[in-house]
Amino acid sequence: MRLANLAIWSALVGCAAGLEIAGRLGVAGLSPAGRLLASLRNRTAGRAALVVFWMWFGWHVFAR
């Protein structure tokens, strides 16, 4: 089970890194993660969504 868990997390990190690189290179109209987060932080609903996501992420990753 631990090996499957590590494989899934590795795949997620690899996908995130690939999307970030594609965004920085401007492939297919993607934006880098920093630009996406900046646009979310500019709106009240976006800030609320970030807080809720961080709470969910923290509960499922850091609290265990």
mmCIF file as gemmi writes it, N, C-alpha and C atoms, coordinates in Angstrom:
data_model
loop_
_atom_site.group_PDB
_atom_site.id
_atom_site.type_symbol
_atom_site.label_atom_id
_atom_site.label_alt_id
_atom_site.label_comp_id
_atom_site.label_asym_id
_atom_site.label_entity_id
_atom_site.label_seq_id
_atom_site.pdbx_PDB_ins_code
_atom_site.Cartn_x
_atom_site.Cartn_y
_atom_site.Cartn_z
_atom_site.occupancy
_atom_site.B_iso_or_equiv
_atom_site.pdbx_formal_charge
_atom_site.auth_seq_id
_atom_site.auth_asym_id
_atom_site.pdbx_PDB_model_num
ATOM 1 N N . MET Axp A 1 ? 0.816 -1.185 0 1 0 ? 1 A 1
ATOM 2 C CA . MET Axp A 1 ? 0 0 0 1 0 ? 1 A 1
ATOM 3 C C . MET Axp A 1 ? 0.87 1.262 0 1 0 ? 1 A 1
ATOM 4 N N . ARG Axp A 2 ? 1.971 1.213 0.733 1 0 ? 2 A 1
ATOM 5 C CA . ARG Axp A 2 ? 2.854 2.374 0.796 1 0 ? 2 A 1
ATOM 6 C C . ARG Axp A 2 ? 3.447 2.674 -0.576 1 0 ? 2 A 1
ATOM 7 N N . LEU Axp A 3 ? 3.794 1.638 -1.308 1 0 ? 3 A 1
ATOM 8 C CA . LEU Axp A 3 ? 4.369 1.823 -2.642 1 0 ? 3 A 1
ATOM 9 C C . LEU Axp A 3 ? 3.361 2.464 -3.592 1 0 ? 3 A 1
ATOM 10 N N . ALA Axp A 4 ? 2.112 2.036 -3.507 1 0 ? 4 A 1
ATOM 11 C CA . ALA Axp A 4 ? 1.068 2.634 -4.351 1 0 ? 4 A 1
ATOM 12 C C . ALA Axp A 4 ? 0.874 4.099 -3.986 1 0 ? 4 A 1
ATOM 13 N N . ASN Axp A 5 ? 0.897 4.406 -2.704 1 0 ? 5 A 1
ATOM 14 C CA . ASN Axp A 5 ? 0.754 5.783 -2.234 1 0 ? 5 A 1
ATOM 15 C C . ASN Axp A 5 ? 1.884 6.657 -2.774 1 0 ? 5 A 1
ATOM 16 N N . LEU Axp A 6 ? 3.099 6.179 -2.677 1 0 ? 6 A 1
ATOM 17 C CA . LEU Axp A 6 ? 4.24 6.931 -3.193 1 0 ? 6 A 1
ATOM 18 C C . LEU Axp A 6 ? 4.174 7.093 -4.706 1 0 ? 6 A 1
ATOM 19 N N . ALA Axp A 7 ? 3.704 6.077 -5.398 1 0 ? 7 A 1
ATOM 20 C CA . ALA Axp A 7 ? 3.578 6.163 -6.854 1 0 ? 7 A 1
ATOM 21 C C . ALA Axp A 7 ? 2.544 7.214 -7.251 1 0 ? 7 A 1
ATOM 22 N N . ILE Axp A 8 ? 1.433 7.264 -6.545 1 0 ? 8 A 1
ATOM 23 C CA . ILE Axp A 8 ? 0.396 8.251 -6.849 1 0 ? 8 A 1
ATOM 24 C C . ILE Axp A 8 ? 0.905 9.657 -6.581 1 0 ? 8 A 1
ATOM 25 N N . TRP Axp A 9 ? 1.557 9.868 -5.426 1 0 ? 9 A 1
ATOM 26 C CA . TRP Axp A 9 ? 2.084 11.201 -5.109 1 0 ? 9 A 1
ATOM 27 C C . TRP Axp A 9 ? 3.164 11.612 -6.11 1 0 ? 9 A 1
ATOM 28 N N . SER Axp A 10 ? 3.986 10.671 -6.522 1 0 ? 10 A 1
ATOM 29 C CA . SER Axp A 10 ? 5.021 10.978 -7.513 1 0 ? 10 A 1
ATOM 30 C C . SER Axp A 10 ? 4.402 11.369 -8.852 1 0 ? 10 A 1
ATOM 31 N N . ALA Axp A 11 ? 3.356 10.673 -9.236 1 0 ? 11 A 1
ATOM 32 C CA . ALA Axp A 11 ? 2.67 11.01 -10.485 1 0 ? 11 A 1
ATOM 33 C C . ALA Axp A 11 ? 2.035 12.398 -10.399 1 0 ? 11 A 1
ATOM 34 N N . LEU Axp A 12 ? 1.431 12.726 -9.264 1 0 ? 12 A 1
ATOM 35 C CA . LEU Axp A 12 ? 0.825 14.049 -9.092 1 0 ? 12 A 1
ATOM 36 C C . LEU Axp A 12 ? 1.871 15.16 -9.137 1 0 ? 12 A 1
ATOM 37 N N . VAL Axp A 13 ? 2.995 14.948 -8.482 1 0 ? 13 A 1
ATOM 38 C CA . VAL Axp A 13 ? 4.066 15.945 -8.495 1 0 ? 13 A 1
ATOM 39 C C . VAL Axp A 13 ? 4.629 16.079 -9.907 1 0 ? 13 A 1
ATOM 40 N N . GLY Axp A 14 ? 4.793 14.964 -10.605 1 0 ? 14 A 1
ATOM 41 C CA . GLY Axp A 14 ? 5.283 15.016 -11.978 1 0 ? 14 A 1
ATOM 42 C C . GLY Axp A 14 ? 4.329 15.764 -12.902 1 0 ? 14 A 1
ATOM 43 N N . CYS Axp A 15 ? 3.037 15.534 -12.751 1 0 ? 15 A 1
ATOM 44 C CA . CYS Axp A 15 ? 2.044 16.271 -13.559 1 0 ? 15 A 1
ATOM 45 C C . CYS Axp A 15 ? 2.072 17.751 -13.244 1 0 ? 15 A 1
ATOM 46 N N . ALA Axp A 16 ? 2.163 18.089 -11.961 1 0 ? 16 A 1
ATOM 47 C CA . ALA Axp A 16 ? 2.211 19.5 -11.576 1 0 ? 16 A 1
ATOM 48 C C . ALA Axp A 16 ? 3.459 20.173 -12.137 1 0 ? 16 A 1
ATOM 49 N N . ALA Axp A 17 ? 4.589 19.484 -12.071 1 0 ? 17 A 1
ATOM 50 C CA . ALA Axp A 17 ? 5.823 20.048 -12.612 1 0 ? 17 A 1
ATOM 51 C C . ALA Axp A 17 ? 5.726 20.207 -14.128 1 0 ? 17 A 1
ATOM 52 N N . GLY Axp A 18 ? 5.145 19.231 -14.796 1 0 ? 18 A 1
ATOM 53 C CA . GLY Axp A 18 ? 4.972 19.326 -16.24 1 0 ? 18 A 1
ATOM 54 C C . GLY Axp A 18 ? 4.066 20.483 -16.643 1 0 ? 18 A 1
ATOM 55 N N . LEU Axp A 19 ? 2.981 20.682 -15.9 1 0 ? 19 A 1
ATOM 56 C CA . LEU Axp A 19 ? 2.091 21.805 -16.186 1 0 ? 19 A 1
ATOM 57 C C . LEU Axp A 19 ? 2.763 23.141 -15.924 1 0 ? 19 A 1
ATOM 58 N N . GLU Axp A 20 ? 3.575 23.212 -14.873 1 0 ? 20 A 1
ATOM 59 C CA . GLU Axp A 20 ? 4.291 24.457 -14.575 1 0 ? 20 A 1
ATOM 60 C C . GLU Axp A 20 ? 5.296 24.786 -15.679 1 0 ? 20 A 1
ATOM 61 N N . ILE Axp A 21 ? 6.025 23.785 -16.12 1 0 ? 21 A 1
ATOM 62 C CA . ILE Axp A 21 ? 6.995 23.998 -17.201 1 0 ? 21 A 1
ATOM 63 C C . ILE Axp A 21 ? 6.284 24.405 -18.479 1 0 ? 21 A 1
ATOM 64 N N . ALA Axp A 22 ? 5.178 23.736 -18.793 1 0 ? 22 A 1
ATOM 65 C CA . ALA Axp A 22 ? 4.415 24.094 -19.991 1 0 ? 22 A 1
ATOM 66 C C . ALA Axp A 22 ? 3.868 25.513 -19.879 1 0 ? 22 A 1
ATOM 67 N N . GLY Axp A 23 ? 3.443 25.912 -18.689 1 0 ? 23 A 1
ATOM 68 C CA . GLY Axp A 23 ? 2.95 27.267 -18.491 1 0 ? 23 A 1
ATOM 69 C C . GLY Axp A 23 ? 4.032 28.31 -18.66 1 0 ? 23 A 1
ATOM 70 N N . ARG Axp A 24 ? 5.215 28.032 -18.15 1 0 ? 24 A 1
ATOM 71 C CA . ARG Axp A 24 ? 6.321 28.982 -18.297 1 0 ? 24 A 1
ATOM 72 C C . ARG Axp A 24 ? 6.797 29.1 -19.734 1 0 ? 24 A 1
ATOM 73 N N . LEU Axp A 25 ? 6.668 28.014 -20.496 1 0 ? 25 A 1
ATOM 74 C CA . LEU Axp A 25 ? 7.058 28.042 -21.9 1 0 ? 25 A 1
ATOM 75 C C . LEU Axp A 25 ? 5.945 28.583 -22.794 1 0 ? 25 A 1
ATOM 76 N N . GLY Axp A 26 ? 4.744 28.736 -22.249 1 0 ? 26 A 1
ATOM 77 C CA . GLY Axp A 26 ? 3.624 29.259 -23.024 1 0 ? 26 A 1
ATOM 78 C C . GLY Axp A 26 ? 3.001 28.238 -23.953 1 0 ? 26 A 1
ATOM 79 N N . VAL Axp A 27 ? 3.117 26.981 -23.625 1 0 ? 27 A 1
ATOM 80 C CA . VAL Axp A 27 ? 2.571 25.912 -24.457 1 0 ? 27 A 1
ATOM 81 C C . VAL Axp A 27 ? 1.057 25.838 -24.259 1 0 ? 27 A 1
ATOM 82 N N . ALA Axp A 28 ? 0.325 25.811 -25.353 1 0 ? 28 A 1
ATOM 83 C CA . ALA Axp A 28 ? -1.138 25.61 -25.351 1 0 ? 28 A 1
ATOM 84 C C . ALA Axp A 28 ? -1.877 26.643 -24.515 1 0 ? 28 A 1
ATOM 85 N N . GLY Axp A 29 ? -1.33 27.828 -24.357 1 0 ? 29 A 1
ATOM 86 C CA . GLY Axp A 29 ? -2.024 28.885 -23.638 1 0 ? 29 A 1
ATOM 87 C C . GLY Axp A 29 ? -2.122 28.691 -22.14 1 0 ? 29 A 1
ATOM 88 N N . LEU Axp A 30 ? -1.296 27.834 -21.566 1 0 ? 30 A 1
ATOM 89 C CA . LEU Axp A 30 ? -1.311 27.613 -20.121 1 0 ? 30 A 1
ATOM 90 C C . LEU Axp A 30 ? -0.598 28.75 -19.4 1 0 ? 30 A 1
ATOM 91 N N . SER Axp A 31 ? -1.011 29.021 -18.173 1 0 ? 31 A 1
ATOM 92 C CA . SER Axp A 31 ? -0.372 30.035 -17.343 1 0 ? 31 A 1
ATOM 93 C C . SER Axp A 31 ? 0.405 29.361 -16.225 1 0 ? 31 A 1
ATOM 94 N N . PRO Axp A 32 ? 1.499 29.968 -15.767 1 0 ? 32 A 1
ATOM 95 C CA . PRO Axp A 32 ? 2.207 29.409 -14.614 1 0 ? 32 A 1
ATOM 96 C C . PRO Axp A 32 ? 1.336 29.47 -13.356 1 0 ? 32 A 1
ATOM 97 N N . ALA Axp A 33 ? 1.673 28.657 -12.391 1 0 ? 33 A 1
ATOM 98 C CA . ALA Axp A 33 ? 0.878 28.567 -11.169 1 0 ? 33 A 1
ATOM 99 C C . ALA Axp A 33 ? 0.838 29.897 -10.416 1 0 ? 33 A 1
ATOM 100 N N . GLY Axp A 34 ? 1.903 30.644 -10.422 1 0 ? 34 A 1
ATOM 101 C CA . GLY Axp A 34 ? 1.939 31.922 -9.721 1 0 ? 34 A 1
ATOM 102 C C . GLY Axp A 34 ? 0.928 32.911 -10.27 1 0 ? 34 A 1
ATOM 103 N N . ARG Axp A 35 ? 0.786 32.938 -11.564 1 0 ? 35 A 1
ATOM 104 C CA . ARG Axp A 35 ? -0.187 33.844 -12.189 1 0 ? 35 A 1
ATOM 105 C C . ARG Axp A 35 ? -1.611 33.405 -11.859 1 0 ? 35 A 1
ATOM 106 N N . LEU Axp A 36 ? -1.84 32.097 -11.839 1 0 ? 36 A 1
ATOM 107 C CA . LEU Axp A 36 ? -3.158 31.576 -11.487 1 0 ? 36 A 1
ATOM 108 C C . LEU Axp A 36 ? -3.511 31.934 -10.046 1 0 ? 36 A 1
ATOM 109 N N . LEU Axp A 37 ? -2.569 31.726 -9.131 1 0 ? 37 A 1
ATOM 110 C CA . LEU Axp A 37 ? -2.832 32.055 -7.725 1 0 ? 37 A 1
ATOM 111 C C . LEU Axp A 37 ? -3.018 33.548 -7.52 1 0 ? 37 A 1
ATOM 112 N N . ALA Axp A 38 ? -2.279 34.362 -8.243 1 0 ? 38 A 1
ATOM 113 C CA . ALA Axp A 38 ? -2.44 35.819 -8.124 1 0 ? 38 A 1
ATOM 114 C C . ALA Axp A 38 ? -3.828 36.237 -8.57 1 0 ? 38 A 1
ATOM 115 N N . SER Axp A 39 ? -4.34 35.636 -9.631 1 0 ? 39 A 1
ATOM 116 C CA . SER Axp A 39 ? -5.684 35.996 -10.08 1 0 ? 39 A 1
ATOM 117 C C . SER Axp A 39 ? -6.744 35.518 -9.095 1 0 ? 39 A 1
ATOM 118 N N . LEU Axp A 40 ? -6.502 34.393 -8.422 1 0 ? 40 A 1
ATOM 119 C CA . LEU Axp A 40 ? -7.443 33.928 -7.398 1 0 ? 40 A 1
ATOM 120 C C . LEU Axp A 40 ? -7.426 34.823 -6.167 1 0 ? 40 A 1
ATOM 121 N N . ARG Axp A 41 ? -6.25 35.293 -5.78 1 0 ? 41 A 1
ATOM 122 C CA . ARG Axp A 41 ? -6.146 36.131 -4.581 1 0 ? 41 A 1
ATOM 123 C C . ARG Axp A 41 ? -6.774 37.5 -4.765 1 0 ? 41 A 1
ATOM 124 N N . ASN Axp A 42 ? -6.998 37.927 -5.996 1 0 ? 42 A 1
ATOM 125 C CA . ASN Axp A 42 ? -7.576 39.244 -6.243 1 0 ? 42 A 1
ATOM 126 C C . ASN Axp A 42 ? -9.079 39.292 -5.999 1 0 ? 42 A 1
ATOM 127 N N . ARG Axp A 43 ? -9.723 38.161 -5.898 1 0 ? 43 A 1
ATOM 128 C CA . ARG Axp A 43 ? -11.17 38.112 -5.7 1 0 ? 43 A 1
ATOM 129 C C . ARG Axp A 43 ? -11.493 37.505 -4.339 1 0 ? 43 A 1
ATOM 130 N N . THR Axp A 44 ? -12.561 37.961 -3.721 1 0 ? 44 A 1
ATOM 131 C CA . THR Axp A 44 ? -12.962 37.452 -2.411 1 0 ? 44 A 1
ATOM 132 C C . THR Axp A 44 ? -13.317 35.967 -2.494 1 0 ? 44 A 1
ATOM 133 N N . ALA Axp A 45 ? -14.062 35.583 -3.499 1 0 ? 45 A 1
ATOM 134 C CA . ALA Axp A 45 ? -14.425 34.17 -3.649 1 0 ? 45 A 1
ATOM 135 C C . ALA Axp A 45 ? -13.187 33.31 -3.896 1 0 ? 45 A 1
ATOM 136 N N . GLY Axp A 46 ? -12.221 33.845 -4.617 1 0 ? 46 A 1
ATOM 137 C CA . GLY Axp A 46 ? -10.979 33.116 -4.861 1 0 ? 46 A 1
ATOM 138 C C . GLY Axp A 46 ? -10.181 32.912 -3.586 1 0 ? 46 A 1
ATOM 139 N N . ARG Axp A 47 ? -10.122 33.964 -2.751 1 0 ? 47 A 1
ATOM 140 C CA . ARG Axp A 47 ? -9.424 33.819 -1.466 1 0 ? 47 A 1
ATOM 141 C C . ARG Axp A 47 ? -10.116 32.792 -0.591 1 0 ? 47 A 1
ATOM 142 N N . ALA Axp A 48 ? -11.454 32.808 -0.572 1 0 ? 48 A 1
ATOM 143 C CA . ALA Axp A 48 ? -12.198 31.819 0.217 1 0 ? 48 A 1
ATOM 144 C C . ALA Axp A 48 ? -11.934 30.408 -0.307 1 0 ? 48 A 1
ATOM 145 N N . ALA Axp A 49 ? -11.892 30.252 -1.62 1 0 ? 49 A 1
ATOM 146 C CA . ALA Axp A 49 ? -11.616 28.934 -2.203 1 0 ? 49 A 1
ATOM 147 C C . ALA Axp A 49 ? -10.215 28.453 -1.836 1 0 ? 49 A 1
ATOM 148 N N . LEU Axp A 50 ? -9.253 29.37 -1.835 1 0 ? 50 A 1
ATOM 149 C CA . LEU Axp A 50 ? -7.887 28.988 -1.446 1 0 ? 50 A 1
ATOM 150 C C . LEU Axp A 50 ? -7.822 28.564 0.013 1 0 ? 50 A 1
ATOM 151 N N . VAL Axp A 51 ? -8.529 29.264 0.883 1 0 ? 51 A 1
ATOM 152 C CA . VAL Axp A 51 ? -8.547 28.895 2.312 1 0 ? 51 A 1
ATOM 153 C C . VAL Axp A 51 ? -9.183 27.526 2.494 1 0 ? 51 A 1
ATOM 154 N N . VAL Axp A 52 ? -10.305 27.281 1.835 1 0 ? 52 A 1
ATOM 155 C CA . VAL Axp A 52 ? -10.98 25.988 1.957 1 0 ? 52 A 1
ATOM 156 C C . VAL Axp A 52 ? -10.097 24.878 1.401 1 0 ? 52 A 1
ATOM 157 N N . PHE Axp A 53 ? -9.452 25.128 0.261 1 0 ? 53 A 1
ATOM 158 C CA . PHE Axp A 53 ? -8.56 24.112 -0.303 1 0 ? 53 A 1
ATOM 159 C C . PHE Axp A 53 ? -7.395 23.827 0.641 1 0 ? 53 A 1
ATOM 160 N N . TRP Axp A 54 ? -6.81 24.877 1.212 1 0 ? 54 A 1
ATOM 161 C CA . TRP Axp A 54 ? -5.679 24.669 2.106 1 0 ? 54 A 1
ATOM 162 C C . TRP Axp A 54 ? -6.095 23.911 3.358 1 0 ? 54 A 1
ATOM 163 N N . MET Axp A 55 ? -7.294 24.181 3.866 1 0 ? 55 A 1
ATOM 164 C CA . MET Axp A 55 ? -7.795 23.439 5.029 1 0 ? 55 A 1
ATOM 165 C C . MET Axp A 55 ? -7.981 21.964 4.678 1 0 ? 55 A 1
ATOM 166 N N . TRP Axp A 56 ? -8.573 21.696 3.52 1 0 ? 56 A 1
ATOM 167 C CA . TRP Axp A 56 ? -8.785 20.314 3.093 1 0 ? 56 A 1
ATOM 168 C C . TRP Axp A 56 ? -7.446 19.611 2.893 1 0 ? 56 A 1
ATOM 169 N N . PHE Axp A 57 ? -6.533 20.275 2.198 1 0 ? 57 A 1
ATOM 170 C CA . PHE Axp A 57 ? -5.223 19.691 1.91 1 0 ? 57 A 1
ATOM 171 C C . PHE Axp A 57 ? -4.463 19.415 3.214 1 0 ? 57 A 1
ATOM 172 N N . GLY Axp A 58 ? -4.471 20.386 4.112 1 0 ? 58 A 1
ATOM 173 C CA . GLY Axp A 58 ? -3.801 20.196 5.392 1 0 ? 58 A 1
ATOM 174 C C . GLY Axp A 58 ? -4.381 19.057 6.195 1 0 ? 58 A 1
ATOM 175 N N . TRP Axp A 59 ? -5.689 18.936 6.189 1 0 ? 59 A 1
ATOM 176 C CA . TRP Axp A 59 ? -6.334 17.861 6.939 1 0 ? 59 A 1
ATOM 177 C C . TRP Axp A 59 ? -5.952 16.493 6.364 1 0 ? 59 A 1
ATOM 178 N N . HIS Axp A 60 ? -5.896 16.382 5.054 1 0 ? 60 A 1
ATOM 179 C CA . HIS Axp A 60 ? -5.655 15.084 4.444 1 0 ? 60 A 1
ATOM 180 C C . HIS Axp A 60 ? -4.175 14.73 4.327 1 0 ? 60 A 1
ATOM 181 N N . VAL Axp A 61 ? -3.308 15.706 4.39 1 0 ? 61 A 1
ATOM 182 C CA . VAL Axp A 61 ? -1.884 15.409 4.211 1 0 ? 61 A 1
ATOM 183 C C . VAL Axp A 61 ? -1.12 15.564 5.526 1 0 ? 61 A 1
ATOM 184 N N . PHE Axp A 62 ? -1.258 16.714 6.161 1 0 ? 62 A 1
ATOM 185 C CA . PHE Axp A 62 ? -0.428 17.006 7.319 1 0 ? 62 A 1
ATOM 186 C C . PHE Axp A 62 ? -0.973 16.452 8.633 1 0 ? 62 A 1
ATOM 187 N N . ALA Axp A 63 ? -2.273 16.286 8.759 1 0 ? 63 A 1
ATOM 188 C CA . ALA Axp A 63 ? -2.845 15.844 10.027 1 0 ? 63 A 1
ATOM 189 C C . ALA Axp A 63 ? -2.712 14.338 10.231 1 0 ? 63 A 1
ATOM 190 N N . ARG Axp A 64 ? -2.4 13.621 9.191 1 0 ? 64 A 1
ATOM 191 C CA . ARG Axp A 64 ? -2.307 12.163 9.343 1 0 ? 64 A 1
ATOM 192 C C . ARG Axp A 64 ? -0.989 11.782 9.822 1 0 ? 64 A 1
